[in-house]
Amino acid sequence: MSEIRENCPFCAVHDAQVDKVNTEEFAIWCNNFGAMGPFALSEEDAVERWNGRPGIH
């Protein structure tokens, strides 16, 4: 599985994890701020979308 590399875009803290949000979707959850997303059909895709979101270099 890919590693969550990026901080939360709202609080800038690196304290996030992958959570299963329903029977078919996963998302990244910031333990500090409570932000959730992006949603994806696999843990791997959720992490890749979190790490690759716009504004991240």
Secondary structure, DSSP 8 states (H G I E B T S, - for coil): -----S--TTT----EEEEE-SSS-EEEEETTT--EEEEESSHHHHHHHHHT-TT--
